[in-house]
Amino acid sequence: MLQVYRAIMDPDTNPLRAIPPVQRFQTMLYLSIMWTTIFCAAAGAWFWYGEIVAVHLLVALGFLVTGLTFHTVDRVAERQPWSGHRA
């Protein structure tokens, strides 16, 4: 479980490790705000409407955006000399 947590939440382990520290912090901050919004919207939808498809769509959208962010950074880092990317 710790390995899965670190693969997502530890910026020194996840694909964001290949970008400069300031951009890494900003990206992690935006992703954390996105996930907070998703969980708050899901909790609100659950409270007002009960279990509905919207909750599942919000979580799926969050996974999609996070995955695309990690994939894009990983791809761009392969082309950057400053990245220290380990392929």
PyMOL commands that set and color helices and strands:
alter all, ss='L'
color gray80, all
select helices_A, chain A and resi 2-9+15-18+21-49+53-77
alter helices_A, ss='H'
color red, helices_A
deselect
rebuild
show_as cartoon
